[in-house]
């Protein structure tokens, strides 16, 4: 490569860095709140159209798809690579965000304000930061005539925050040709740094995530008058079952990804993780302990109750909803424990049941992630980890795609990053966005 060409590419990368903050702010200002209720959600069409315009400006052809529900927009674009015989890489992110109450925030959650070195607003870390980085790098590649080693498929998706039924899940079922040839994917909740001690940073790459199993419990019993003795009470039976389930601690089951993460932390810090006090040792990891601690065991958290219509009427039915998160390989054992806890009088059914996802932390793609991070942070170490939540990887894994979480950000040591997901005053550092553009650019040009 000539010196002139190198300088052109350096200028193009600086332009992408300069663009990313404005892109993130613009995306945050587009309210894509997903309540899960068709009557109150905003829809993703405006955001998808914004992305389409930014990509069209540099010559991309895009495909816009609605799932059948008006306004639930998904956008896909492909950049051909140098070697069509290689499997394509899918780079995906979701356009929707969870609700935000403006009265609780320091800034308006849909302002996209840039202040104190951060971009503020709902979606700043979940996940319009990654969308902005992806758009900036995708524009840079096309604008500067850079051909990646293999095809890149960029997907901007609806409805992830409600399970992806109008987004990734629907596309996999109805438009799988959009992802033809994709063998690997990167998406959200990985690639961010944690500071383990002094200036020792690890960047966590998601290689596994727990299954999402939203369960409805129902008790049917005899209705009656609230003033009388009534031993067959649906509310009482349900409440007792929900309390047993909510108080239960499922057994510790460290998965391969968790063990590899903990071994890496031990190597970097000397901190030990004895199995007889694993919870206590993980708690010493700071903010990331919330996520890691939730990946040591299955969880079942009651979240909704519904029974009765009048103070003096004992209802014939009572219902509860429980948010269950299940580790890879634990589905059958988990259900056995649940059935023992709730007892024979309680019916259960799945509202949603998305299985766990897990892959190994090895191969050329993982090496490219580590090298791209080290090019910007030479002393850094990449480690695998398990996500306690779920992502659109659950949909794409059904196509046989190997999925990772890799949205690179170098974060300040004192930032409680995990608390910002769905939290108040969600924000992302401007420097972290620029860092992410540099890492993602290098990664997509080398993977």
C-alpha positions in Angstrom: 0.0 0.0 0.0 1.4 3.4 -0.9 1.8 6.2 1.6 -0.9 8.2 -0.2 -3.3 5.3 0.2 -2.4 4.9 3.9 -3.1 8.6 4.5 -6.4 8.3 2.6 -7.4 5.4 4.9 -6.3 7.3 8.0 -8.4 10.3 7.0 -11.4 8.0 6.3 -11.1 6.4 9.7 -10.9 9.8 11.4 -14.0 10.9 9.6 -15.8 7.7 10.9 -14.7 8.6 14.4 -16.0 12.1 14.0 -19.3 10.8 12.7 -20.1 8.3 15.4 -21.1 10.7 18.2 -23.6 12.5 15.9 -25.0 9.2 14.7 -25.5 8.0 18.3 -27.3 11.2 19.2 -29.5 11.1 16.2 -30.5 7.5 16.9 -31.3 8.2 20.5 -33.5 11.2 19.5 -35.7 8.8 17.5 -38.0 7.3 20.1 -38.2 3.6 19.5 -39.7 2.6 22.8 -40.8 -1.0 22.9 -43.4 -1.6 25.7 -44.3 -5.0 24.3 -47.9 -3.7 23.9 -48.9 -2.8 20.3 -51.1 0.0 21.7 -48.3 1.9 23.3 -45.0 1.0 21.5 -43.5 3.5 19.1 -42.2 1.2 16.3 -38.8 1.1 14.6 -39.6 2.4 11.1 -38.3 5.9 11.6 -35.0 4.6 12.9 -34.7 2.0 10.1 -35.3 4.7 7.5 -32.7 7.0 9.2 -30.1 4.1 8.9 -31.1 3.4 5.3 -30.5 7.1 4.4 -27.1 7.1 6.0 -26.1 3.9 4.1 -27.6 5.1 0.8 -25.5 8.2 1.0 -22.4 6.1 0.4 -23.9 3.7 -2.1 -25.4 0.8 -0.2 -28.5 -0.9 -1.4 -30.7 -1.8 1.6 -33.7 -4.1 2.1 -36.4 -2.8 4.4 -38.8 -5.4 5.8 -41.7 -5.2 8.2 -42.9 -8.3 10.0 -46.5 -7.6 9.1 -47.1 -5.4 12.2 -47.1 -1.8 10.9 -44.0 0.2 11.7 -41.9 -2.8 13.0 -39.1 -2.0 10.6 -36.0 -4.1 9.9 -33.1 -3.1 7.6 -30.5 -5.3 6.0 -27.5 -4.5 3.8 -24.6 -6.5 2.4 -21.1 -5.5 1.5 -19.4 -8.0 -0.8 -16.0 -9.3 0.3 -12.9 -10.4 -1.4 -13.5 -14.1 -1.0 -17.0 -15.2 -1.8 -16.2 -18.8 -0.9 -15.8 -17.8 2.8 -18.8 -17.7 5.1 -20.2 -14.2 5.6 -20.1 -12.3 8.9 -23.3 -10.9 10.3 -23.1 -7.7 12.2 -26.5 -7.1 14.0 -28.1 -4.7 16.4 -31.6 -3.8 17.5 -33.3 -0.5 17.0 -35.8 -0.7 19.8 -35.3 0.5 23.4 -37.1 -0.1 26.7 -39.3 2.6 28.2 -37.9 5.6 30.1 -39.5 7.9 32.6 -38.2 11.4 31.9 -38.9 12.6 35.5 -36.2 10.2 36.8 -33.4 11.4 34.5 -30.8 14.2 34.7 -31.4 14.8 31.0 -34.3 14.0 28.8 -34.0 10.3 27.9 -34.6 11.0 24.2 -32.4 14.1 23.9 -29.2 12.4 22.7 -27.4 15.1 24.7 -23.6 15.3 24.6 -22.3 16.5 27.9 -19.5 15.8 30.4 -17.8 13.5 27.8 -20.8 11.3 27.4 -23.7 10.8 25.0 -26.9 10.5 27.1 -30.2 8.9 26.5 -32.2 5.7 26.4 -30.4 3.3 24.1 -26.9 4.8 24.7 -25.6 1.4 25.7 -28.5 -0.8 24.7 -27.7 -0.6 21.9 -27.7 2.5 19.8 -24.0 2.9 20.6 -23.2 -0.2 18.6 -25.6 0.8 15.9 -23.8 4.1 15.5 -20.4 2.4 15.4 -21.6 -0.1 12.8 -23.1 2.7 10.6 -19.9 4.8 10.9 -17.6 1.9 10.0 -20.0 0.6 7.2 -20.0 4.1 5.7 -16.2 4.3 5.9 -15.6 1.0 4.2 -17.9 1.9 1.3 -16.8 5.5 1.0 -13.1 4.6 0.9 -13.5 1.6 -1.4 -12.3 -0.9 1.1 -13.2 -4.6 0.3 -13.4 -6.7 3.5 -12.0 -10.2 3.4 -15.5 -11.7 3.2 -19.1 -10.6 2.8 -20.4 -8.4 5.6 -24.2 -8.5 6.3 -25.4 -5.5 8.4 -28.8 -6.0 10.1 -30.7 -3.4 12.1 -33.6 -5.1 13.8 -36.9 -4.5 15.5 -38.4 -5.9 18.8 -35.3 -7.4 20.5 -36.5 -6.0 23.8 -39.7 -8.1 23.6 -38.1 -11.3 22.3 -37.5 -10.5 18.7 -40.8 -11.9 17.5 -41.3 -8.9 15.1 -37.6 -8.7 14.3 -34.8 -11.4 14.3 -37.1 -14.3 15.0 -39.5 -13.3 12.3 -36.8 -12.7 9.7 -35.2 -16.1 10.5 -38.6 -17.8 9.9 -39.7 -15.8 6.9 -36.7 -14.2 5.2 -33.7 -16.4 5.9 -32.3 -15.7 2.5 -31.2 -12.2 3.8 -28.6 -14.0 5.9 -27.5 -16.5 3.2 -24.0 -17.7 3.7 -23.6 -16.2 7.2 -21.6 -18.5 9.4 -20.6 -16.2 12.2 -22.1 -13.1 13.9 -21.3 -10.3 16.3 -23.9 -8.4 18.2 -24.5 -6.7 21.6 -23.3 -7.1 25.2 -19.6 -7.9 24.7 -16.3 -6.3 23.8 -16.5 -3.8 26.7 -13.7 -3.4 29.2 -13.7 -4.0 32.9 -10.8 -2.7 35.1 -9.8 -5.5 37.4 -7.0 -3.7 39.3 -4.8 -0.6 38.8 -4.5 -0.5 35.0 -5.3 -4.1 34.2 -8.2 -4.3 31.8 -10.1 -7.3 30.4 -12.5 -7.0 27.5 -15.4 -9.5 27.8 -16.6 -11.3 24.7 -20.0 -12.9 25.1 -19.8 -16.6 24.1 -22.9 -17.8 25.9 -26.2 -16.6 27.2 -28.9 -18.1 29.4 -32.2 -19.2 28.0 -35.2 -17.0 28.4 -38.3 -18.8 29.7 -41.2 -16.6 30.7 -43.6 -18.8 32.5 -47.3 -18.3 33.5 -48.5 -20.1 36.6 -52.2 -20.6 37.1 -54.3 -22.0 39.9 -58.0 -22.9 39.5 -60.0 -23.4 42.6 -63.5 -22.8 44.0 -64.9 -19.3 44.0 -66.7 -18.0 47.1 -67.6 -15.2 49.5 -64.7 -13.4 51.1 -66.5 -13.3 54.5 -66.5 -17.1 54.9 -64.0 -19.8 55.8 -62.6 -21.0 52.5 -59.8 -23.6 52.3 -59.8 -24.0 48.5 -58.5 -20.5 47.7 -56.7 -20.0 44.4 -55.0 -16.8 45.6 -53.5 -18.6 48.6 -52.3 -21.6 46.7 -50.7 -19.4 44.0 -49.1 -17.1 46.5 -47.5 -20.0 48.4 -46.2 -21.5 45.2 -44.8 -18.2 44.0 -43.1 -17.5 47.3 -41.5 -21.0 47.3 -40.2 -20.4 43.8 -39.1 -16.9 44.4 -37.1 -17.8 47.5 -35.5 -20.8 46.0 -31.7 -20.8 45.2 -31.0 -23.1 42.3 -27.7 -25.0 42.5 -24.4 -23.6 41.4 -23.5 -24.9 37.9 -20.4 -23.1 36.5 -20.5 -23.6 32.7 -17.4 -23.8 30.5 -17.7 -20.1 29.6 -18.0 -19.1 33.3 -15.0 -21.3 34.3 -12.8 -19.9 31.5 -13.8 -16.3 32.5 -13.0 -16.9 36.2 -9.7 -18.7 35.3 -8.7 -15.6 33.2 -9.5 -13.3 36.1 -7.4 -15.4 38.5 -4.5 -15.3 36.0 -4.7 -11.5 35.7 -5.4 -10.6 39.4 -4.5 -13.6 41.6 -8.1 -13.6 42.9 -9.3 -17.1 43.7 -12.8 -18.4 43.1 -13.3 -21.4 45.5 -16.4 -23.4 44.7 -17.4 -23.4 48.4 -17.7 -19.6 48.3 -18.2 -18.8 44.7 -20.9 -16.3 45.3 -18.8 -14.4 47.7 -15.7 -14.4 45.5 -17.6 -13.2 42.4 -19.1 -10.3 44.5 -15.6 -8.9 44.7 -15.6 -8.2 41.0 -17.5 -4.9 41.4 -20.3 -3.9 38.9 -19.8 -6.8 36.6 -20.6 -9.1 39.5 -24.3 -8.5 38.8 -24.0 -10.2 35.4 -21.5 -12.9 36.4 -23.3 -13.7 39.6 -26.5 -14.3 37.7 -24.7 -16.8 35.4 -23.6 -19.2 38.2 -27.1 -20.7 38.5 -30.6 -20.7 37.0 -33.0 -18.0 38.3 -36.8 -17.7 38.5 -38.0 -14.3 39.5 -41.8 -13.7 39.9 -42.7 -10.4 38.2 -46.5 -10.2 37.7 -49.6 -11.3 39.7 -53.2 -11.2 38.6 -56.2 -12.4 40.6 -59.7 -11.2 41.6 -62.0 -8.4 40.7 -63.8 -7.4 44.0 -62.7 -7.2 47.6 -65.3 -9.6 48.9 -65.2 -12.3 46.2 -62.7 -15.1 46.3 -61.8 -15.7 42.7 -61.8 -19.1 41.0 -58.4 -18.4 39.2 -55.2 -16.7 40.1 -52.2 -16.2 37.8 -48.5 -15.2 38.1 -45.7 -14.6 35.6 -42.2 -15.7 36.4 -39.1 -14.6 34.5 -36.9 -17.7 34.3 -33.3 -17.7 33.0 -31.8 -21.1 32.4 -28.1 -22.1 31.9 -27.0 -24.1 28.9 -27.7 -27.8 29.5 -29.9 -27.2 32.5 -33.4 -27.2 30.9 -34.6 -30.6 32.0 -33.2 -30.3 35.5 -34.6 -26.8 35.9 -38.1 -27.9 35.0 -38.0 -30.8 37.5 -37.0 -28.4 40.3 -39.8 -26.0 39.3 -42.4 -28.7 39.3 -41.4 -29.9 42.7 -41.5 -26.3 44.1 -44.9 -25.2 42.7 -46.7 -28.5 43.4 -49.4 -30.4 41.7 -52.2 -27.8 42.1 -50.4 -25.2 39.9 -50.5 -25.2 36.1 -47.7 -23.8 34.1 -47.3 -22.7 30.5 -44.6 -20.9 28.5 -45.2 -17.3 27.4 -41.8 -17.4 25.7 -39.2 -20.1 25.7 -36.0 -19.2 23.9 -33.1 -21.7 24.5 -29.7 -20.9 25.8 -26.9 -20.2 23.3 -23.2 -21.2 23.8 -20.1 -21.4 21.6 -16.4 -21.9 22.3 -13.9 -19.1 22.7 -11.5 -20.0 19.9 -10.9 -19.8 16.2 -9.8 -17.1 13.7 -12.7 -14.7 14.6 -11.8 -14.7 18.3 -8.2 -14.1 17.4 -9.2 -11.2 15.2 -11.2 -9.7 18.1 -8.2 -10.0 20.5 -5.8 -8.5 17.9 -8.1 -5.6 17.1 -8.5 -4.8 20.8 -4.8 -5.0 21.5 -4.0 -2.7 18.6 -5.7 0.0 20.6 -5.0 -1.2 24.1 -1.8 -3.2 24.0 -1.9 -4.6 27.6 -5.5 -5.7 27.3 -6.8 -9.3 27.6 -9.9 -10.7 26.0 -12.0 -13.1 28.1 -15.2 -15.1 27.3 -18.2 -14.7 29.5 -21.9 -15.7 29.8 -24.7 -13.1 29.5 -27.4 -13.4 32.1 -29.9 -11.9 29.7 -30.7 -12.7 26.0 -30.1 -11.2 22.6 -31.0 -11.7 19.0 -28.3 -14.4 18.9 -31.0 -16.8 20.0 -32.7 -16.3 16.6 -29.6 -16.4 14.4 -28.2 -19.5 16.1 -31.2 -21.3 14.7 -29.6 -20.8 11.3 -26.4 -22.5 12.4 -24.6 -19.1 12.9 -22.0 -19.0 15.5 -22.8 -15.9 17.6 -20.6 -13.6 19.8 -21.3 -10.4 21.7 -18.7 -7.9 20.5 -19.5 -4.2 20.7 -16.1 -2.8 21.7 -15.9 0.0 24.3 -13.0 1.0 26.5 -14.7 2.2 29.7 -13.6 4.4 32.6 -12.7 2.2 35.7 -15.3 4.0 37.8 -18.2 3.6 35.4 -20.8 1.0 36.7 -21.6 -0.1 33.1 -23.9 -3.0 33.9 -26.2 -0.7 35.9 -26.8 1.5 32.8 -28.6 -1.3 30.9 -32.3 -0.4 31.2 -31.3 2.1 33.9 -31.7 5.8 34.7 -29.2 8.2 33.1 -28.1 5.7 30.5 -25.0 7.1 28.8 -21.9 6.1 26.9 -18.5 7.8 26.9 -17.6 9.8 23.7 -14.1 8.4 23.9 -15.4 4.8 24.1 -17.5 5.4 20.9 -14.4 6.6 19.1 -12.4 3.7 20.5 -15.1 1.3 19.3 -15.0 2.7 15.8 -11.2 2.1 15.6 -11.5 -1.4 16.9 -14.5 -2.4 14.8 -12.9 -0.9 11.7 -9.7 -3.0 12.2 -11.7 -6.1 13.0 -14.0 -5.9 10.0 -11.0 -5.3 7.7 -9.2 -8.4 9.1 -11.7 -11.0 10.0 
